[in-house]
């Protein structure tokens, strides 16, 4: 039966991005997130209209796509993005800290490093810039919760005085955290040591890069 009274909770399915260089952006998402090309079109509008965009659809799971990229001609890079309303960042979650740190190590070898890394209490998050300077967050819950079932994290955010005091948490050097993990520290121990500033970066991050 049609329900026109209750709010239905839909699941976030995909994000869409515009770019001036679909090849460059596609390669980055394939490299960083393991996205595979589902379909590409050099004429997604079927000859309609004056624009001649290109489009590609990517997925890294069973969905038909998770990222859609549209190349538009004559797009200009906006150096003053902080002065505009826009999508601020997109986040992708891992199941374990080892998955997140392993991804960090793999990308670092390719010269792809986060612009900010932090333990935010409820989660550890690494923030990257894609080639168009969109901010992409890679994170993992500190409470070893299944992705999408973050009840303990929700309670932490709502009830922790520490989180209320500094929601962005503490900045971390992922290399220091990787080294400690390789020596056998547990995920929870790493979180506690992060909040004791044991993994503080030698050079402070500039959080304004995410604004």
PAVEXKOL-120158 format. One line per field, with one value per residue (C-alpha): chain; residue in one letter; x, y, z negated; residue number from 1. Coordinates in steps of 0.25 Angstrom, whole numbers, plus 2048, in hexadecimal, padded with zeros to 3 digits. Each point is the difference from the previous one (the first is absolute). Example, Ala and Ser with C-alpha at 12.3 -4.5 7.8 and 13.67 -1.06 7.14 Angstrom:
torse <- (A, A)
lummi <- (A, S)
u <- (831, 806)
v <- (7EE, 80E)
w <- (7E1, 802)
mimi <- (1, 2)
END
This chain:
torse <- (A, A, A, A, A, A, A, A, A, A, A, A, A, A, A, A, A, A, A, A, A, A, A, A, A, A, A, A, A, A, A, A, A, A, A, A, A, A, A, A, A, A, A, A, A, A, A, A, A, A, A, A, A, A, A, A, A, A, A, A, A, A, A, A, A, A, A, A, A, A, A, A, A, A, A, A, A, A, A, A, A, A, A, A, A, A, A, A, A, A, A, A, A, A, A, A, A, A, A, A, A, A, A, A, A, A, A, A, A, A, A, A, A, A, A, A, A, A, A, A, A, A, A, A, A, A, A, A, A, A, A, A, A, A, A, A, A, A, A, A, A, A, A, A, A, A, A, A, A, A, A, A, A, A, A, A, A, A, A, A, A, A, A, A, A, A, A, A, A, A, A, A, A, A, A, A, A, A, A, A, A, A, A, A, A, A, A, A, A, A, A, A, A, A, A, A, A, A, A, A, A, A, A, A, A, A, A, A, A, A, A)
lummi <- (X, X, X, X, X, X, X, X, X, X, X, X, X, X, X, X, X, X, X, X, X, X, X, X, X, X, X, X, X, X, X, X, X, X, X, X, X, X, X, X, X, X, X, X, X, X, X, X, X, X, X, X, X, X, X, X, X, X, X, X, X, X, X, X, X, X, X, X, X, X, X, X, X, X, X, X, X, X, X, X, X, X, X, X, X, X, X, X, X, X, X, X, X, X, X, X, X, X, X, X, X, X, X, X, X, X, X, X, X, X, X, X, X, X, X, X, X, X, X, X, X, X, X, X, X, X, X, X, X, X, X, X, X, X, X, X, X, X, X, X, X, X, X, X, X, X, X, X, X, X, X, X, X, X, X, X, X, X, X, X, X, X, X, X, X, X, X, X, X, X, X, X, X, X, X, X, X, X, X, X, X, X, X, X, X, X, X, X, X, X, X, X, X, X, X, X, X, X, X, X, X, X, X, X, X, X, X, X, X, X, X)
u <- (800, 804, 805, 7FF, 802, 80C, 80E, 807, 80F, 807, 80F, 80A, 803, 80B, 806, 802, 80C, 802, 80E, 808, 809, 7F8, 80C, 808, 7F5, 7FC, 80E, 801, 7F3, 804, 80E, 7FB, 7F2, 801, 7F5, 7FE, 7FA, 7F2, 7FC, 806, 7F9, 806, 7F1, 7F8, 7F5, 7FE, 803, 7F6, 803, 80C, 80A, 808, 804, 806, 7FC, 805, 7FA, 808, 7FE, 808, 7F5, 7F4, 7F9, 7FE, 808, 806, 806, 7FB, 80A, 7FB, 80B, 7FB, 808, 806, 7FF, 809, 807, 7FB, 80B, 7F6, 7F8, 7FF, 7F8, 7F5, 7F5, 803, 802, 80B, 805, 7FC, 803, 803, 800, 809, 7FD, 80D, 80C, 809, 7F8, 801, 80F, 803, 7F9, 808, 80D, 7FD, 7FC, 80C, 809, 7F9, 802, 7F2, 800, 7F5, 7FF, 7FA, 800, 7F9, 7FB, 7F2, 7FC, 7F5, 809, 80D, 800, 809, 7FD, 805, 7FE, 7FD, 806, 7F4, 803, 7F3, 802, 7FF, 7FF, 805, 7FC, 7FE, 7F8, 808, 7F6, 801, 7F2, 7FA, 800, 7F3, 7FC, 807, 7F8, 80C, 806, 7F3, 7FF, 80F, 7FC, 7F4, 805, 80F, 805, 80D, 7F9, 7F8, 80D, 807, 7F8, 80B, 809, 80F, 808, 809, 80C, 7FB, 80E, 802, 7F3, 804, 80D, 7F9, 7F6, 80C, 805, 7F4, 7F7, 7F1, 7F7, 7FA, 80E, 804, 7F3, 804, 80E, 7FC, 7F8, 80C, 807, 80A, 7FD, 800, 806, 80D, 7FB, 7F2, 7F5, 7F8, 7F2, 7FB, 804, 7F3, 7F7)
v <- (800, 80E, 807, 80F, 803, 7F9, 805, 7F4, 7FF, 7FE, 7FB, 80A, 7FA, 808, 80D, 808, 809, 80A, 801, 806, 7F3, 7F3, 7F8, 806, 7FF, 7F2, 7FB, 806, 7F9, 7F3, 801, 805, 7F9, 7F4, 806, 7F8, 806, 7FB, 808, 80C, 809, 80B, 805, 7FE, 80A, 7F8, 80C, 809, 80E, 809, 7FA, 7F4, 7FA, 7F2, 7F7, 7F4, 7F7, 7F9, 7F6, 7F8, 7F7, 7F9, 80E, 804, 80C, 808, 80B, 807, 80A, 80A, 807, 80E, 809, 80D, 7FD, 809, 7FD, 808, 804, 808, 7F3, 804, 80C, 7F7, 7F7, 7F2, 7F1, 801, 7F2, 7F1, 7F5, 7F1, 7F6, 7F4, 7F4, 800, 809, 7F7, 802, 80F, 800, 7F6, 809, 80C, 7F8, 7FC, 80E, 806, 7F8, 806, 80E, 802, 805, 806, 80F, 7FD, 7F4, 7FF, 7F8, 806, 7F7, 7F8, 7FE, 801, 808, 803, 80C, 800, 809, 7FB, 806, 80A, 803, 7FA, 7FB, 7F1, 7FA, 7F2, 7FB, 7F5, 7FF, 7FF, 7F7, 7F4, 802, 7FA, 80B, 807, 7FB, 80A, 800, 801, 80B, 808, 7FF, 805, 80C, 803, 7FD, 802, 80D, 7FE, 800, 80C, 807, 7FD, 7F9, 800, 7F8, 800, 800, 7F4, 7FC, 7F3, 7FB, 800, 7F9, 7F5, 7FE, 7FE, 7F6, 7F9, 7FE, 7F9, 80C, 7FD, 809, 805, 802, 809, 808, 803, 803, 809, 808, 801, 807, 7F5, 800, 80F, 804, 807, 80B, 805, 7FE, 80D, 7FC, 80B, 7F8, 7F8, 80D)
w <- (800, 803, 7F3, 801, 7F1, 7FB, 803, 807, 7FD, 80E, 800, 806, 80E, 807, 802, 80D, 803, 80C, 805, 80C, 801, 7FF, 803, 7F4, 7F6, 804, 7FF, 7F2, 7FB, 806, 7F8, 7F3, 7FE, 80A, 808, 80D, 80D, 802, 80C, 807, 80B, 808, 803, 7F4, 805, 80D, 808, 7F9, 7FC, 803, 7F5, 804, 7F3, 7FD, 7F5, 7F8, 7F5, 7F6, 7F5, 7F6, 7FB, 805, 803, 80E, 7FD, 7F4, 807, 80C, 807, 80B, 808, 804, 80A, 7FC, 7F1, 7F8, 7F3, 7F4, 7F7, 7F7, 7FD, 7F1, 804, 807, 7FB, 805, 7FD, 7F5, 800, 803, 7F7, 802, 7F4, 7FE, 7F7, 7F8, 7FC, 808, 80D, 7FE, 7FC, 80B, 80A, 7FB, 801, 80E, 805, 7F9, 809, 80C, 7FB, 7FB, 7F2, 7F7, 7FE, 7F2, 7F7, 7F3, 7F5, 7FE, 7F4, 807, 80C, 806, 80D, 80B, 80A, 80E, 80B, 80E, 80D, 800, 7F1, 7FB, 7F2, 7FE, 7F2, 7FD, 7F2, 7F7, 7F3, 7F3, 7FA, 80B, 804, 80D, 80B, 800, 7F1, 7F8, 7F3, 7F7, 808, 800, 7F1, 7FF, 808, 7F8, 7F2, 800, 7F9, 807, 80E, 7FC, 7FC, 80D, 80B, 80A, 7F6, 800, 80D, 802, 809, 807, 801, 7F1, 7FE, 80B, 7F9, 7F2, 807, 806, 7F2, 7FC, 7FA, 800, 807, 7F3, 7FA, 80D, 7FD, 7F2, 803, 80B, 7F6, 7F7, 80C, 802, 80F, 802, 80D, 800, 809, 7FC, 80B, 805, 7FE, 809, 80C, 7FE, 800)
mimi <- (1, 2, 3, 4, 5, 6, 7, 8, 9, 10, 11, 12, 13, 14, 15, 16, 17, 18, 19, 20, 21, 22, 23, 24, 25, 26, 27, 28, 29, 30, 31, 32, 33, 34, 35, 36, 37, 38, 39, 40, 41, 42, 43, 44, 45, 46, 47, 48, 49, 50, 51, 52, 53, 54, 55, 56, 57, 58, 59, 60, 61, 62, 63, 64, 65, 66, 67, 68, 69, 70, 71, 72, 73, 74, 75, 76, 77, 78, 79, 80, 81, 82, 83, 84, 85, 86, 87, 88, 89, 90, 91, 92, 93, 94, 95, 96, 97, 98, 99, 100, 101, 102, 103, 104, 105, 106, 107, 108, 109, 110, 111, 112, 113, 114, 115, 116, 117, 118, 119, 120, 121, 122, 123, 124, 125, 126, 127, 128, 129, 130, 131, 132, 133, 134, 135, 136, 137, 138, 139, 140, 141, 142, 143, 144, 145, 146, 147, 148, 149, 150, 151, 152, 153, 154, 155, 156, 157, 158, 159, 160, 161, 162, 163, 164, 165, 166, 167, 168, 169, 170, 171, 172, 173, 174, 175, 176, 177, 178, 179, 180, 181, 182, 183, 184, 185, 186, 187, 188, 189, 190, 191, 192, 193, 194, 195, 196, 197, 198, 199, 200, 201, 202, 203, 204, 205, 206, 207, 208, 209, 210, 211)
END
